[in-house]
Amino acid sequence: MQKIVPHFWYDKEALDAAQLYISLFEDSKLNGTQILPDTPSGDAMIVDFDLAGMNFNALSGGPFFRLNPSISLMVACRDKEEVDRLHQALREGGQDLMPLDTYPFSPWYAWIEDRYGLSWQLMLTEDYESVPRIRPVLLFAGDALGKAEDFIETSLSLFPHSEKGEVSYYHPEEPHHEKARINYGEITIKGFPLVVMDHGEGGDFTFNEAFSLIVNCKDQAEIDYYWDRLSHVPEAEQCGWLKDQQGISWQIVPEDMNRILFEGTEEEIRRITEAFLKMKKLDLIELDLARIGEEALR
């Protein structure tokens, strides 16, 4: 099972977005959907899907949060034709953030925002076979500017079997915001690849709950471990969600959370949803009791 899973929050478009993305990449599929009844935004849909062999989750959870360029998906492309194909499909109804062109770091590259608000970096990659097909990129900007290196070091200390890859820094003579330090960094957390950068010009956006990282935990002790070490914003704690010291949202959940939500009866799902909506850190015993129901305990 994938230990870390990227999660996107949409208003109502999670399934439409997932189906578009699946149509564009090899080794991609829809794993399942589930309606969570009576959430603060009404009935919300969870979508579980794979892109190029990487697992993703998405949620149609209402108009509370919107994706921005602080998160993007970097795609390694084998040739110009593939960059062009993905650019045409993802750019429709969206907008350019950096137009399709030749750049010092790639002979053919574009940074775009698709029609659903998700940003993509499409890159012709000379060492295509040696890099992950898709990697989320965390761009530290606004209030998080300058914290990319802290994120790397914190993650290495927190997650066993994590590795730091290439890291390059802004040169003193290179024009950049005074708080920006890392212009490109790589880290693999429990086998999950990430790219991190500080915004060279500062940026006027920052992380929010529209993007989060799910940590699949084997038991309550592991939930407690990650919750206690990651949570730094008490008012953001809700339903297994938290914010770390860099402002990034995480979901600390049991590794069988999708089974709990996808395989139950309608009544079990209703009871479980009602129970975890009242929680901050998830309590597995209480979730099990909610599944069983009060009537069964009498």
C-alpha positions in Angstrom: 0.0 0.0 0.0 1.2 3.5 -0.8 2.0 5.2 2.5 1.6 8.8 1.4 -1.3 9.7 -0.9 -1.9 13.2 -2.4 -5.4 14.5 -2.0 -7.2 17.2 -3.9 -10.3 19.1 -2.7 -12.7 20.3 -5.4 -16.1 21.9 -5.2 -18.2 19.4 -7.2 -15.7 18.3 -9.9 -13.6 15.6 -8.3 -14.9 12.7 -10.4 -14.8 14.7 -13.7 -11.2 15.8 -12.9 -10.2 12.3 -12.1 -11.7 10.8 -15.3 -9.9 13.4 -17.4 -6.6 12.7 -15.8 -7.0 8.9 -16.1 -7.7 9.3 -19.8 -4.3 11.0 -20.3 -1.9 8.6 -18.6 -0.9 5.0 -18.9 -1.3 2.6 -15.9 -4.3 4.7 -14.6 -7.7 3.7 -13.3 -10.6 4.6 -11.2 -10.6 2.5 -8.0 -13.9 3.6 -6.6 -16.2 6.4 -5.4 -18.2 6.8 -2.3 -20.8 9.4 -1.0 -20.3 10.7 2.5 -23.8 11.8 3.6 -24.6 14.9 5.6 -21.2 16.6 5.7 -21.0 20.4 6.3 -21.3 20.8 2.5 -24.0 18.2 2.1 -23.4 14.9 0.5 -19.7 14.8 -0.5 -18.0 12.4 -2.9 -14.7 10.7 -2.3 -12.8 9.5 -5.5 -10.0 7.0 -5.3 -7.9 6.7 -8.5 -4.4 5.9 -9.9 -2.4 8.0 -12.3 0.7 6.4 -13.9 0.8 3.9 -11.1 0.5 6.5 -8.3 -2.5 6.5 -6.0 -4.5 9.7 -5.6 -7.6 10.7 -3.7 -10.0 13.6 -4.4 -13.1 15.0 -2.8 -16.1 17.0 -4.0 -16.4 18.8 -0.7 -18.0 22.1 -1.6 -16.6 25.6 -2.4 -14.5 26.0 0.8 -11.0 25.7 -0.6 -9.4 26.3 -4.0 -6.3 24.9 -5.5 -3.5 27.3 -6.4 0.1 27.1 -7.8 1.6 26.2 -4.4 0.9 22.7 -5.5 1.5 21.2 -9.0 2.1 17.9 -10.6 5.4 17.6 -12.4 5.2 15.1 -15.4 8.3 13.6 -16.9 7.7 13.4 -20.7 9.6 11.2 -23.1 9.4 13.5 -26.2 8.0 16.9 -27.4 5.0 15.2 -28.9 3.9 14.0 -25.4 4.4 17.4 -23.9 2.3 18.8 -26.7 -0.5 16.2 -26.2 -0.8 16.7 -22.5 -0.5 20.5 -22.9 -3.4 20.6 -25.4 -5.7 18.4 -23.2 -4.9 20.0 -19.9 -4.7 23.6 -21.1 -8.3 23.5 -22.6 -10.4 25.7 -20.3 -7.4 26.6 -18.2 -4.5 29.0 -18.4 -0.8 29.3 -18.9 1.4 30.0 -15.9 4.6 29.6 -18.0 4.0 29.2 -21.7 5.1 26.2 -23.7 8.6 26.9 -24.8 12.3 26.1 -24.4 13.8 26.9 -21.0 17.3 26.5 -19.4 16.1 23.6 -17.3 14.2 21.8 -20.1 14.2 21.8 -23.9 10.3 21.8 -24.0 8.3 22.8 -20.9 5.0 24.3 -19.9 3.4 25.2 -16.5 -0.4 25.4 -16.8 -3.5 25.4 -14.6 -6.2 23.1 -15.9 -10.0 23.8 -16.0 -10.4 22.4 -12.5 -7.7 24.6 -10.9 -4.9 22.0 -10.6 -1.5 23.1 -11.9 0.8 20.9 -14.0 4.4 21.2 -15.0 5.0 19.3 -18.3 8.6 18.7 -18.9 10.6 17.0 -21.7 13.1 15.0 -19.6 16.3 13.7 -21.0 16.7 11.1 -18.2 13.1 10.0 -18.6 13.6 6.4 -17.6 15.4 7.3 -14.3 12.9 9.7 -12.7 9.3 9.2 -11.4 6.6 9.8 -14.1 4.6 12.1 -11.8 5.8 14.0 -8.8 3.9 16.6 -6.7 5.7 19.9 -6.4 5.4 22.0 -3.2 6.1 25.6 -3.9 6.8 27.5 -0.7 5.5 31.1 -1.2 3.8 33.8 0.7 3.7 33.0 4.4 5.6 29.7 3.7 8.4 31.3 1.8 11.8 30.1 2.9 10.5 27.0 4.6 11.3 24.4 1.9 14.5 23.3 3.6 12.7 23.0 7.0 10.1 20.7 5.3 12.9 18.5 4.0 14.7 18.2 7.3 11.5 17.7 9.3 10.3 15.0 6.9 13.6 13.1 7.1 13.5 13.1 10.9 9.8 12.1 11.1 9.4 9.4 8.4 11.8 6.4 8.6 13.3 5.2 5.4 13.0 8.7 3.7 15.8 10.0 1.5 17.0 13.5 0.3 17.8 13.7 -3.3 19.3 16.6 -5.3 19.0 20.0 -3.6 20.2 23.3 -5.1 20.2 26.7 -3.6 19.7 30.3 -5.0 23.2 31.8 -5.6 23.8 35.2 -3.8 24.3 36.9 -7.2 21.1 35.4 -8.6 18.0 37.7 -8.4 15.6 36.2 -5.8 13.6 37.1 -2.8 15.7 37.4 0.3 13.8 34.7 2.1 14.0 32.2 -0.7 16.7 29.5 -0.3 16.0 26.3 -2.2 15.4 26.7 -5.9 15.0 23.0 -6.4 14.9 20.1 -4.0 14.0 16.4 -4.1 12.8 14.2 -1.3 11.3 10.7 -1.1 9.1 10.0 1.9 8.4 6.3 2.5 8.8 5.7 -1.3 6.7 8.7 -2.3 8.6 11.3 -4.4 8.2 15.1 -3.9 9.8 18.2 -5.3 10.1 21.3 -3.1 11.0 24.8 -4.1 11.0 28.3 -2.6 9.3 30.9 -4.8 12.1 33.1 -6.2 9.9 36.2 -6.3 8.0 35.6 -3.1 4.6 34.8 -4.5 1.2 36.0 -3.3 -0.3 32.5 -2.6 0.3 29.8 0.0 -0.8 26.3 1.0 -4.4 25.5 2.0 -6.6 22.5 2.5 -7.3 22.1 -1.2 -4.2 20.0 -1.2 -3.2 17.6 1.5 -1.0 14.6 2.1 -2.7 11.4 3.5 -0.6 9.3 5.8 -2.0 5.7 5.9 -1.3 4.3 9.4 -1.3 0.7 10.5 -2.8 1.3 13.9 -3.7 3.8 16.6 -0.1 4.1 17.9 1.0 5.2 14.4 -1.8 7.7 14.1 -0.8 9.1 17.5 2.9 9.3 16.4 2.3 11.3 13.3 -0.5 13.4 14.8 1.6 14.5 17.8 4.6 15.4 15.7 3.0 17.1 12.7 0.1 19.1 14.2 1.1 22.8 14.8 -2.2 24.6 14.3 -4.7 23.4 16.9 -7.6 25.3 15.2 -7.0 23.4 12.0 -7.4 20.0 13.6 -10.6 18.3 12.4 -11.7 14.9 11.0 -8.2 13.5 11.0 -6.8 16.7 9.2 -4.1 18.9 10.6 -1.6 21.6 9.5 2.2 21.3 10.1 4.6 24.1 10.9 5.0 25.0 7.2 1.2 25.3 6.7 0.8 22.1 4.7 -2.3 20.0 5.4 -2.1 16.3 6.3 -4.7 13.6 6.8 -3.7 11.0 9.4 -5.9 8.1 8.8 -6.0 4.3 9.2 -4.7 2.4 6.2 -8.0 0.7 5.7 -10.0 4.0 5.7 -11.2 3.5 2.2 -12.4 0.0 3.1 -14.2 1.4 6.1 -15.9 4.0 3.9 -16.4 2.1 0.7 -17.4 -1.4 1.9 -19.9 -0.6 4.6 -23.7 -0.5 4.3 -25.4 2.8 3.9 -26.3 2.9 7.6 -22.7 2.0 8.6 -21.3 4.7 6.4 -23.7 7.2 7.9 -22.8 6.3 11.4 -19.0 6.3 10.7 -19.3 9.7 8.9 -21.2 11.2 11.8 -18.6 9.9 14.2 -15.4 11.1 12.5 -16.9 14.5 11.7 -17.0 15.1 15.4 -13.4 14.0 15.9 -10.1 15.9 15.6 -7.5 13.0 15.8 -9.2 9.8 14.6 -10.0 7.2 17.3 -10.1 3.7 15.8 -12.0 2.2 18.7 -14.7 4.9 18.4 -14.9 4.3 14.7 -15.3 0.6 15.2 -18.1 1.2 17.7 -19.8 3.6 15.3 -19.7 0.9 12.6 -21.2 -1.7 15.0 -23.9 0.8 16.1 -25.6 1.2 19.5 -28.4 -1.3 18.7 -25.9 -4.1 18.2 -24.3 -3.4 21.6 -27.5 -3.7 23.5 
